[in-house]
Amino acid sequence: MESKRLKLPIGIQTFEKLRTEDYVYVDKTKYLVELIQNGQIYFLARPRRFGKSLTVSTFDALFSGKKELFKGLYAEEFLNRPDFKPSPVICLDMSCITTDSGIDAFKKSLRELTINVADRLEVKVPKQLSPGDILIKLIVNTVKKYNQNVVILLDEYDKPYTDFVNDPKMAEEIRNVLRSFYVQIKANDRYIRFTFITGISKFAKFGVFSTLNTPFDISLMPKYAEICGYTEEEIRQYFPDYLEETAVKMNMTTDELVDQMRGYYNGFSFDSNAEARLYNPYSTLSFFAEKEFFNYWMDSGRSKVIADYMKNRHLTVEQFRSFPISRDFAKNPGDMDSTPPEGFLYQCGYLTLRPGTIDDLTLDYPNTEVLNSMSALAAQNILNDKCEDYTYCRRDLLEGLMASDCNKVIDVFNRLLASTPYEDYTHSLDKSVPVTDGKFPVREGFYRSNILNFLRGCGVVVLPEIHTNLGQTDLVVAHRGVYWVIEIKVAYKGNRPTKKVEEALRQIEDKNYAKLYTNTVCIGLAIDDSVRQITDWKKIVRP
């Protein structure tokens, strides 16, 4: 009889539900067993929707001794050992806390979370005390009731705090409350068998590392790099039916499909050598469900927070490509209110580790999904936060590319430049250039970066600075079998835009930029810096 195909666990973060309701479970239990055997208090940082909560739920089931759930998994033998004893589990999911109704509502929500855990364990606690005092009673009374030391599982420890990355005053109030709550775990260490903490960040000043006995941070340990997320081998092993079905739908072989998935969804790296490569589970599962390449991870939440963060700091997407960092920075990127932008974006998962020099590392976007999503946010920021403006511009761009209508494409670029806030331009002035009229020019790279971000954000395949044997292009856009080779020049004071257009086209010719492609539209365009618009352009079509 043909075996029943397991379901895709999209959005399922409860281990017991996965194991009892016919969902695919990628076995990660060997890592959990090893952690239990080798230590008592751990910390793991991973981006959102990367499997942290499922890991916590698996620990919960394991320490609770639910042996039937682990049949056929690595941890089955561990649970069946004569010396294994279950422990009561205090599981605190901080992502459930209310943070949008003021500090008093936050305290109330934290108190209710702790009381709910006590009710689940059938342990009595005073309900009118502060959240920290209730936690003390919960730990002590649980030990008394079960005659066993407790397990503390603290999921998304930093979620209430990082919700206020753009509101430092509220973030500080939240931090103070959480400090007084978490310190109780340290104060009651003698009652605790095992502690596991997860979050997206390692913000040292936040308080977990000062109010707890120092946890063993496994976030960048190569041996635990694959504790969350999917490797390519795991995708082939656990999802063969979905791979085959999707490949047939997309009219390609499974190997061809995996090649495309690798570029779009793979690339997250969580080890100090920047060698392991992982797929985001949420994106991978959503792709198998919808069988369409789409930016699922970014679309699933928190994009407004990141968009505001980028906008408030006048950040561009391109400035973080191949961004050099030290290994010390990778391990300790600093606190939310003091870390530089690359530290914040790295800890949130929008940037990931890549090999650098012998002694250092670099940061970059993990894959096409994240890069395109960040570019889309940047483009929407530029277009005055009006989603309909972005939608109309995207529509017109795609129509122009499809029809090889250069006028329409250039018009969209000009709408983009016209919508760019004045403050963004002022943060991109080249103040190294001597001026007599007090007006510094805008860097050419800023114009190019804005156009590049917009193209990527629209889902267009765009390749910046492609190297030939004689130079490198500004932009190469590939759309529906047509290649657009675009060279951008800026006409500063004293330059004629028409002359800059000829210079751009001559560079495309002299440097063989179009030689790599067939069916090519070569465009030289000139941006007049005095009006910050494309005022002249010219195209050459090559079959």
Backbone torsions as a table, in degrees:
resi	resn	phi	psi	omega
1	MET	NA	138.2	-178.3
2	GLU	-69.4	131.9	-178.3
3	SER	-72.1	150.9	-178.6
4	LYS	-75.4	133.4	179.8
5	ARG	-75.3	133.7	179.0
6	LEU	-73.1	152.0	-176.8
7	LYS	-83.9	157.7	176.4
8	LEU	-77.7	126.1	-175.9
9	PRO	-84.8	55.1	-178.6
10	ILE	-69.8	120.0	178.1
11	GLY	76.4	1.9	-179.5
12	ILE	-89.0	118.4	-177.4
13	GLN	-117.1	7.4	-178.8
14	THR	-105.2	118.2	-176.5
15	PHE	-58.2	-45.0	-178.0
16	GLU	-61.3	-39.4	178.6
17	LYS	-64.6	-41.5	178.2
18	LEU	-60.1	-42.0	-172.5
19	ARG	-82.9	-19.3	-177.0
20	THR	-107.4	-10.3	-175.5
21	GLU	-121.2	27.3	170.5
22	ASP	63.2	46.6	172.5
23	TYR	-104.8	155.4	174.1
24	VAL	-67.9	133.0	171.9
25	TYR	-125.9	119.5	176.1
26	VAL	-83.4	115.6	-169.4
27	ASP	-69.6	111.8	176.3
28	LYS	-114.7	11.1	-169.7
29	THR	-69.4	-17.2	178.1
30	LYS	-63.6	-33.7	179.0
31	TYR	-68.1	-38.7	-178.0
32	LEU	-67.4	-43.1	178.6
33	VAL	-60.8	-42.9	-179.3
34	GLU	-63.7	-40.1	178.9
35	LEU	-64.0	-43.5	-179.7
36	ILE	-62.3	-39.2	-176.2
37	GLN	-74.8	-23.5	-170.0
38	ASN	-110.2	-5.7	-177.5
39	GLY	-167.9	-174.0	-175.1
40	GLN	-128.3	-23.0	-177.9
41	ILE	-142.5	122.2	-173.8
42	TYR	-131.2	155.5	172.8
43	PHE	-130.5	137.0	178.4
44	LEU	-132.8	121.5	174.5
45	ALA	-102.8	130.3	174.6
46	ARG	-149.9	154.4	177.0
47	PRO	-62.7	166.4	178.7
48	ARG	-65.2	155.5	-179.4
49	ARG	55.1	38.8	179.9
50	PHE	-116.7	6.8	175.0
51	GLY	103.4	8.9	-179.9
52	LYS	-62.9	-47.1	-176.4
53	SER	-66.3	-34.9	175.9
54	LEU	-65.9	-37.7	176.6
55	THR	-62.0	-44.1	178.1
56	VAL	-62.2	-44.0	179.7
57	SER	-63.2	-35.7	178.3
58	THR	-68.0	-42.0	173.9
59	PHE	-57.7	-42.8	-179.4
60	ASP	-57.7	-49.8	-179.4
61	ALA	-65.5	-37.0	-178.1
62	LEU	-66.9	-50.6	-179.7
63	PHE	-67.6	-25.7	177.4
64	SER	-76.9	-7.8	175.9
65	GLY	76.1	31.1	-179.0
66	LYS	-83.8	74.6	-171.5
67	LYS	-59.8	-34.4	-176.5
68	GLU	-62.5	-24.7	-178.8
69	LEU	-76.7	-17.1	-173.0
70	PHE	-105.8	11.7	179.7
71	LYS	-60.9	126.4	179.6
72	GLY	85.1	-3.2	179.5
73	LEU	-98.9	167.2	-178.1
74	TYR	-58.1	-37.8	-174.4
75	ALA	-75.9	-6.2	-177.2
76	GLU	-57.8	-46.1	-178.0
77	GLU	-64.8	-38.1	179.4
78	PHE	-61.5	-43.2	-179.0
79	LEU	-68.7	-24.9	-177.4
80	ASN	-91.1	2.9	177.8
81	ARG	-70.0	145.6	-179.1
82	PRO	-61.2	-28.7	-175.6
83	ASP	-89.0	-0.1	-180.0
84	PHE	-76.9	132.8	176.0
85	LYS	-130.1	132.5	176.3
86	PRO	-65.6	161.3	176.5
87	SER	-136.5	149.5	173.0
88	PRO	-67.6	140.7	-173.6
89	VAL	-116.1	125.3	171.5
90	ILE	-101.1	104.0	-176.1
91	CYS	-108.1	116.4	-177.6
92	LEU	-113.1	108.2	179.9
93	ASP	-95.9	100.7	-173.9
94	MET	-75.2	-9.8	176.3
95	SER	-72.7	-12.8	179.8
96	CYS	-84.7	-6.9	-174.1
97	ILE	-75.0	138.6	175.8
98	THR	-75.7	126.8	-178.5
99	THR	-126.1	0.7	-172.5
100	ASP	-107.0	15.5	-176.8
101	SER	-130.5	25.2	177.4
102	GLY	96.6	168.1	-173.3
103	ILE	-69.9	-34.6	179.9
104	ASP	-66.8	-41.7	177.3
105	ALA	-65.1	-33.9	177.0
106	PHE	-63.3	-46.9	179.2
107	LYS	-61.2	-41.7	179.3
108	LYS	-62.5	-42.6	-179.5
109	SER	-65.0	-39.6	178.4
110	LEU	-65.7	-40.0	177.2
111	ARG	-62.5	-45.0	-178.3
112	GLU	-65.7	-37.3	177.0
113	LEU	-59.3	-45.6	-178.5
114	THR	-66.7	-39.9	178.7
115	ILE	-65.6	-39.2	179.1
116	ASN	-62.5	-37.2	176.9
117	VAL	-65.3	-41.0	177.9
118	ALA	-61.8	-41.9	178.7
119	ASP	-62.3	-40.1	-180.0
120	ARG	-63.0	-36.7	-179.8
121	LEU	-86.4	-1.7	-177.7
122	GLU	57.7	44.7	179.2
123	VAL	-115.3	132.6	-179.7
124	LYS	-84.7	133.7	175.8
125	VAL	-138.1	150.0	174.2
126	PRO	-65.5	134.9	-171.6
127	LYS	-99.3	-4.7	-177.5
128	GLN	-105.1	3.8	179.0
129	LEU	-79.1	175.9	174.0
130	SER	-68.0	158.4	178.6
131	PRO	-54.4	-41.2	-179.9
132	GLY	-64.3	-41.4	179.8
133	ASP	-68.8	-35.2	175.6
134	ILE	-64.0	-40.1	179.0
135	LEU	-62.5	-39.5	176.7
136	ILE	-57.8	-49.3	-179.2
137	LYS	-63.4	-37.5	179.6
138	LEU	-61.9	-46.2	-178.9
139	ILE	-63.9	-51.2	-175.2
140	VAL	-65.2	-45.5	-177.0
141	ASN	-70.3	-29.1	176.8
142	THR	-68.5	-42.0	177.7
143	VAL	-60.8	-42.8	179.9
144	LYS	-64.6	-43.0	-176.8
145	LYS	-66.3	-43.3	-173.2
146	TYR	-99.3	-7.5	-178.7
147	ASN	55.5	35.2	179.5
148	GLN	-142.9	142.8	170.9
149	ASN	-64.3	153.2	-172.8
150	VAL	-94.4	161.8	169.8
151	VAL	-106.2	131.5	177.6
152	ILE	-107.7	120.4	174.9
153	LEU	-116.5	114.6	-175.5
154	LEU	-114.4	103.2	-173.9
155	ASP	-98.8	135.4	178.6
156	GLU	55.0	50.2	-175.5
157	TYR	-54.9	-29.8	-173.1
158	ASP	-99.7	-0.9	-174.6
159	LYS	-56.5	-46.7	-179.9
160	PRO	-60.6	-31.5	-177.5
161	TYR	-77.4	-48.4	-176.9
162	THR	-70.6	-14.0	173.3
163	ASP	-61.4	-19.0	-174.9
164	PHE	-116.5	36.3	178.7
165	VAL	-60.8	-27.2	179.7
166	ASN	-100.2	11.2	-180.0
167	ASP	-139.0	79.3	-173.8
168	PRO	-57.8	-35.4	-178.3
169	LYS	-64.4	-47.9	179.3
170	MET	-67.3	-37.0	178.9
171	ALA	-59.4	-39.9	179.8
172	GLU	-67.0	-39.5	176.9
173	GLU	-62.9	-43.7	178.4
174	ILE	-62.0	-42.5	-178.2
175	ARG	-60.6	-43.1	-178.5
176	ASN	-63.4	-40.3	178.5
177	VAL	-64.9	-44.8	-177.7
178	LEU	-67.7	-34.8	176.7
179	ARG	-57.6	-47.7	-177.9
180	SER	-68.3	-21.1	177.4
181	PHE	-81.3	-50.2	-175.4
182	TYR	-69.5	-26.4	-177.8
183	VAL	-62.1	-22.9	-179.8
184	GLN	-68.3	-25.3	176.8
185	ILE	-67.0	-42.6	177.4
186	LYS	-65.9	-41.4	-176.7
187	ALA	-65.3	-22.3	-177.1
188	ASN	-114.5	30.8	-175.8
189	ASP	-56.6	-33.1	-176.8
190	ARG	-66.4	-15.0	-179.7
191	TYR	-98.8	2.6	-170.1
192	ILE	-112.8	126.8	178.9
193	ARG	-81.5	-40.0	-170.7
194	PHE	-158.2	141.2	177.2
195	THR	-132.3	132.0	176.6
196	PHE	-132.0	125.5	-174.9
197	ILE	-121.1	134.8	174.7
198	THR	-125.4	157.4	174.5
199	GLY	-173.5	175.7	176.2
200	ILE	-89.3	-16.6	-171.1
201	SER	-128.5	164.7	175.8
202	LYS	-121.6	43.3	-176.2
203	PHE	-66.3	103.6	-170.6
204	ALA	-62.7	-41.3	-175.2
205	LYS	-72.5	-13.9	-176.1
206	PHE	-58.1	-37.2	172.9
207	GLY	130.4	-22.0	-179.5
208	VAL	-61.2	-41.0	-175.9
209	PHE	-79.2	-14.5	176.5
210	SER	-100.0	-23.2	-177.9
211	THR	-101.2	-0.5	174.9
212	LEU	-119.1	158.3	163.8
213	ASN	-58.2	136.1	-171.0
214	THR	-53.9	117.0	179.8
215	PRO	-76.2	154.2	175.4
216	PHE	-80.2	112.1	-175.5
217	ASP	-83.3	110.4	-178.4
218	ILE	-99.1	8.9	-171.1
219	SER	-58.7	-36.5	-177.8
220	LEU	-115.3	16.2	178.4
221	MET	-77.3	123.5	-178.5
222	PRO	-52.9	-35.9	-177.2
223	LYS	-68.8	-19.2	178.9
224	TYR	-113.6	13.5	-176.6
225	ALA	-60.0	-28.5	-174.4
226	GLU	-106.4	19.9	-179.3
227	ILE	-66.0	-28.7	174.8
228	CYS	-127.4	156.3	-178.1
229	GLY	87.8	172.4	-178.8
230	TYR	-114.5	133.3	168.1
231	THR	-82.6	165.8	178.4
232	GLU	-64.7	-36.6	178.7
233	GLU	-64.4	-38.7	179.0
234	GLU	-67.0	-36.7	177.7
235	ILE	-63.2	-43.3	178.8
236	ARG	-66.9	-36.0	-176.2
237	GLN	-75.7	-43.1	-171.2
238	TYR	-97.8	-15.8	-176.3
239	PHE	-127.0	39.3	-175.8
240	PRO	-62.2	-38.9	180.0
241	ASP	-65.1	-40.9	-179.1
242	TYR	-70.3	-36.5	175.3
243	LEU	-60.4	-48.9	-177.9
244	GLU	-64.2	-44.0	-178.8
245	GLU	-63.6	-41.7	179.8
246	THR	-68.8	-39.3	178.7
247	ALA	-62.1	-42.9	177.9
248	VAL	-62.2	-43.7	-179.7
249	LYS	-60.9	-35.7	-176.1
250	MET	-96.7	7.8	174.4
251	ASN	58.7	51.9	177.3
252	MET	-152.0	170.9	176.5
253	THR	-79.9	164.6	178.9
254	THR	-64.9	-35.1	177.6
255	ASP	-64.7	-41.0	177.1
256	GLU	-64.5	-38.7	178.5
257	LEU	-64.0	-46.6	179.8
258	VAL	-61.3	-37.9	176.5
259	ASP	-57.9	-43.6	-179.8
260	GLN	-71.5	-40.3	177.9
261	MET	-61.6	-36.4	-177.7
262	ARG	-59.8	-44.2	-180.0
263	GLY	-71.8	-31.2	-173.1
264	TYR	-88.8	-36.9	-172.6
265	TYR	-122.4	-17.1	-179.3
266	ASN	-84.3	171.8	169.8
267	GLY	121.9	-9.4	176.9
268	PHE	-70.9	134.8	-176.9
269	SER	-130.2	129.5	-175.7
270	PHE	-132.0	43.1	174.3
271	ASP	-137.0	154.0	-173.3
272	SER	-65.1	-14.8	176.7
273	ASN	-97.1	-4.6	-180.0
274	ALA	55.1	40.4	-177.3
275	GLU	-103.2	-41.4	-178.4
276	ALA	-68.1	145.3	177.6
277	ARG	-128.2	129.2	-174.1
278	LEU	-128.9	150.3	173.4
279	TYR	-92.7	140.9	171.6
280	ASN	-69.7	123.6	-176.6
281	PRO	-59.1	-42.9	-176.2
282	TYR	-62.5	-44.5	179.6
283	SER	-65.1	-42.8	-178.3
284	THR	-62.8	-47.6	-179.6
285	LEU	-65.0	-41.1	179.3
286	SER	-64.4	-37.9	178.1
287	PHE	-63.6	-43.3	178.2
288	PHE	-64.5	-32.5	-179.5
289	ALA	-73.4	-41.7	-174.3
290	GLU	-99.2	-18.2	178.4
291	LYS	55.4	46.0	179.9
292	GLU	-151.9	132.7	177.0
293	PHE	-70.5	120.3	-176.2
294	PHE	-153.2	159.8	-178.2
295	ASN	-87.8	74.4	-172.6
296	TYR	-70.1	-41.4	-172.6
297	TRP	-63.8	-51.2	-178.5
298	MET	-66.7	-31.9	-178.2
299	ASP	-72.0	-10.5	-173.6
300	SER	-89.0	-0.8	175.7
301	GLY	146.0	160.9	174.4
302	ARG	69.7	7.0	-178.9
303	SER	-64.9	-33.2	179.8
304	LYS	-63.7	-40.3	179.0
305	VAL	-61.2	-46.4	-178.9
306	ILE	-69.0	-39.7	178.8
307	ALA	-60.0	-45.4	179.4
308	ASP	-66.0	-38.8	178.8
309	TYR	-60.7	-46.6	179.5
310	MET	-63.7	-44.4	-176.1
311	LYS	-66.6	-45.4	-176.5
312	ASN	-63.5	-24.0	-177.4
313	ARG	-108.2	6.3	177.6
314	HIS	54.1	47.2	-178.8
315	LEU	-91.8	148.4	173.4
316	THR	-111.7	160.2	179.8
317	VAL	-71.3	-41.8	-173.6
318	GLU	-66.2	-24.5	-175.3
319	GLN	-67.9	-12.2	-178.5
320	PHE	-106.0	12.1	176.0
321	ARG	-77.7	129.7	179.8
322	SER	48.7	50.6	-175.1
323	PHE	-83.5	117.4	-175.4
324	PRO	-73.5	135.7	174.5
325	ILE	-139.6	163.0	175.9
326	SER	-88.2	162.4	175.5
327	ARG	-65.5	-32.6	176.8
328	ASP	-63.4	-40.4	179.2
329	PHE	-66.1	-38.1	179.1
330	ALA	-60.1	-36.1	-178.9
331	LYS	-83.5	-33.3	-176.5
332	ASN	-135.3	77.0	-175.5
333	PRO	-77.6	-4.1	173.4
334	GLY	98.9	178.9	-175.6
335	ASP	-84.1	158.3	-175.9
336	MET	-58.0	-39.0	-175.3
337	ASP	-90.4	4.3	178.0
338	SER	-131.1	-19.6	-178.9
339	THR	-67.9	144.7	174.8
340	PRO	-67.9	165.4	-176.4
341	PRO	-54.2	-37.7	179.9
342	GLU	-63.2	-31.3	177.2
343	GLY	-69.0	-42.0	179.4
344	PHE	-65.8	-48.5	-177.7
345	LEU	-65.9	-33.7	176.9
346	TYR	-65.9	-46.2	-177.6
347	GLN	-68.4	-28.3	179.1
348	CYS	-84.5	-6.1	175.6
349	GLY	95.6	-0.4	-179.6
350	TYR	-79.0	-21.3	170.7
351	LEU	-121.1	149.8	179.6
352	THR	-136.4	170.4	-175.4
353	LEU	-79.1	144.4	173.1
354	ARG	-138.4	151.7	176.8
355	PRO	-60.3	144.8	176.0
356	GLY	-121.4	-128.3	175.3
357	THR	-79.5	-173.5	-178.8
358	ILE	-59.4	-39.3	-174.4
359	ASP	-98.4	-17.2	-171.3
360	ASP	-125.0	176.9	179.2
361	LEU	-126.6	172.8	171.5
362	THR	-128.7	162.4	171.8
363	LEU	-109.7	148.0	173.9
364	ASP	-159.9	170.8	177.0
365	TYR	-71.4	139.5	-173.5
366	PRO	-62.3	-37.6	-171.2
367	ASN	-164.8	-178.8	-178.5
368	THR	-62.7	-38.6	-178.8
369	GLU	-57.4	-49.5	-177.4
370	VAL	-71.0	-41.7	179.5
371	LEU	-61.0	-46.7	179.5
372	ASN	-65.4	-38.3	-179.8
373	SER	-65.5	-44.3	178.1
374	MET	-64.0	-37.5	178.1
375	SER	-65.3	-38.9	178.1
376	ALA	-63.8	-41.0	177.3
377	LEU	-62.5	-43.2	179.7
378	ALA	-63.1	-40.8	179.5
379	ALA	-65.3	-41.2	179.0
380	GLN	-66.9	-35.1	174.8
381	ASN	-61.0	-43.7	-179.1
382	ILE	-62.3	-40.7	-175.9
383	LEU	-83.2	44.3	169.6
384	ASN	58.3	28.6	178.0
385	ASP	61.8	15.9	-179.7
386	LYS	-98.5	107.7	-176.0
387	CYS	-59.8	-35.2	-178.2
388	GLU	-67.8	-33.0	176.5
389	ASP	-63.1	-44.9	178.4
390	TYR	-62.1	-43.6	-179.1
391	THR	-61.3	-45.0	-179.5
392	TYR	-66.6	-41.4	179.1
393	CYS	-64.7	-41.3	178.5
394	ARG	-62.3	-44.9	179.5
395	ARG	-59.7	-47.2	-178.2
396	ASP	-66.2	-36.6	177.7
397	LEU	-62.2	-49.5	-177.9
398	LEU	-63.7	-38.7	176.8
399	GLU	-64.4	-41.1	178.9
400	GLY	-64.8	-41.5	178.3
401	LEU	-66.0	-40.9	-177.9
402	MET	-64.7	-37.8	-177.4
403	ALA	-93.4	4.5	-174.1
404	SER	51.4	40.6	-178.6
405	ASP	-95.4	94.7	-175.6
406	CYS	-65.2	-35.3	179.2
407	ASN	-58.2	-43.4	-178.0
408	LYS	-68.4	-40.3	179.1
409	VAL	-64.6	-45.9	179.4
410	ILE	-63.7	-37.7	178.0
411	ASP	-61.0	-41.1	178.2
412	VAL	-64.3	-43.8	178.2
413	PHE	-58.0	-41.6	-179.6
414	ASN	-67.8	-36.9	175.5
415	ARG	-62.4	-38.2	177.5
416	LEU	-63.4	-48.4	-179.1
417	LEU	-64.7	-37.0	179.4
418	ALA	-68.2	-27.9	-178.1
419	SER	-86.9	-12.2	-179.2
420	THR	-64.1	125.0	-177.1
421	PRO	-59.2	146.1	179.6
422	TYR	-56.0	-37.9	-178.2
423	GLU	-63.1	-34.2	179.0
424	ASP	-65.8	-39.9	177.7
425	TYR	-64.1	-43.6	-176.9
426	THR	-65.6	-26.0	176.8
427	HIS	-81.7	-2.1	-176.2
428	SER	-121.4	20.7	179.7
429	LEU	-76.2	144.9	176.6
430	ASP	-92.9	94.1	-174.5
431	LYS	-84.4	5.3	175.6
432	SER	-85.8	-9.7	-178.2
433	VAL	-89.7	125.2	178.5
434	PRO	-64.2	137.7	178.8
435	VAL	-132.2	154.9	178.4
436	THR	-111.3	-20.2	-177.7
437	ASP	-101.7	6.5	178.4
438	GLY	79.3	4.4	-177.7
439	LYS	-113.1	111.1	179.2
440	PHE	-79.5	148.9	178.4
441	PRO	-77.4	157.6	174.9
442	VAL	-84.7	137.3	-179.8
443	ARG	-62.4	139.1	178.8
444	GLU	-59.0	-36.3	-178.9
445	GLY	-61.4	-29.1	178.6
446	PHE	-67.0	-44.7	177.0
447	TYR	-60.5	-47.0	-177.6
448	ARG	-63.2	-41.7	-178.7
449	SER	-63.7	-41.7	179.4
450	ASN	-62.1	-44.3	179.8
451	ILE	-66.3	-41.9	178.9
452	LEU	-61.7	-46.1	179.9
453	ASN	-61.0	-41.3	-179.6
454	PHE	-64.5	-43.8	179.1
455	LEU	-60.6	-46.4	179.3
456	ARG	-64.1	-42.0	-179.2
457	GLY	-63.7	-23.2	177.1
458	CYS	-85.7	1.2	178.8
459	GLY	82.2	14.0	179.8
460	VAL	-82.7	141.3	175.6
461	VAL	-76.0	111.8	-177.0
462	VAL	-132.5	134.5	-175.9
463	LEU	-119.4	109.0	-179.7
464	PRO	-83.7	145.4	170.0
465	GLU	50.3	51.9	176.3
466	ILE	-73.0	129.0	-176.5
467	HIS	-83.9	136.6	166.7
468	THR	-114.0	-174.6	179.8
469	ASN	-71.2	-11.3	-175.6
470	LEU	-122.0	-6.3	-178.5
471	GLY	172.4	-160.0	179.2
472	GLN	-142.6	139.4	-177.6
473	THR	-77.4	161.2	170.2
474	ASP	-75.2	-56.2	-177.3
475	LEU	-144.5	140.0	167.4
476	VAL	-127.1	119.0	179.9
477	VAL	-106.5	129.0	177.3
478	ALA	-112.5	119.5	-178.2
479	HIS	-147.6	119.0	176.7
480	ARG	51.9	44.2	175.8
481	GLY	82.8	-0.2	178.7
482	VAL	-111.1	134.1	177.1
483	TYR	-104.8	129.6	177.4
484	TRP	-108.5	111.5	177.2
485	VAL	-97.5	113.4	-171.8
486	ILE	-117.2	126.2	175.2
487	GLU	-116.6	126.6	-174.8
488	ILE	-107.7	129.7	172.7
489	LYS	-125.2	147.1	178.5
490	VAL	-110.9	128.3	177.3
491	ALA	-92.2	104.5	177.7
492	TYR	-87.7	179.8	-177.5
493	LYS	-54.5	126.1	-179.4
494	GLY	95.7	-9.1	177.7
495	ASN	-99.2	144.6	174.1
496	ARG	-95.8	126.1	-179.7
497	PRO	-55.3	-38.4	-179.0
498	THR	-61.6	-37.2	179.2
499	LYS	-68.5	-36.9	178.6
500	LYS	-66.0	-35.4	177.3
501	VAL	-62.6	-46.9	178.9
502	GLU	-61.6	-38.5	178.3
503	GLU	-62.9	-40.4	-179.6
504	ALA	-65.8	-45.8	179.7
505	LEU	-65.4	-39.0	179.0
506	ARG	-63.9	-35.8	178.3
507	GLN	-66.8	-40.3	177.3
508	ILE	-59.9	-41.8	-179.5
509	GLU	-70.1	-50.8	-173.5
510	ASP	-67.0	-31.2	-176.6
511	LYS	-96.1	5.5	177.5
512	ASN	59.2	35.2	-176.9
513	TYR	-64.0	-32.0	-175.8
514	ALA	-93.6	-4.6	-174.5
515	LYS	-65.2	-24.9	-177.2
516	LEU	-74.9	-13.2	-169.1
517	TYR	-126.7	158.9	169.7
518	THR	-113.4	162.9	-179.5
519	ASN	53.6	65.1	-169.1
520	THR	-117.0	138.2	170.2
521	VAL	-108.1	113.2	179.1
522	CYS	-97.3	126.3	-177.7
523	ILE	-126.9	126.9	168.3
524	GLY	-105.2	126.4	-179.9
525	LEU	-130.5	148.5	-178.3
526	ALA	-120.9	128.2	175.6
527	ILE	-100.7	121.5	177.4
528	ASP	-81.0	109.6	-174.5
529	ASP	-64.3	-24.0	-178.7
530	SER	-69.5	-27.8	178.5
531	VAL	-117.5	-5.9	177.8
532	ARG	56.1	48.9	178.5
533	GLN	-142.4	155.1	171.8
534	ILE	-78.2	111.2	-176.4
535	THR	-103.6	-18.0	178.7
536	ASP	-144.8	144.2	175.4
537	TRP	-159.2	162.0	180.0
538	LYS	-153.5	145.5	-179.2
539	LYS	-123.0	154.5	171.1
540	ILE	-132.4	126.5	-179.5
541	VAL	-98.8	129.5	178.4
542	ARG	-122.8	124.8	-178.4
543	PRO	-68.5	NA	NA
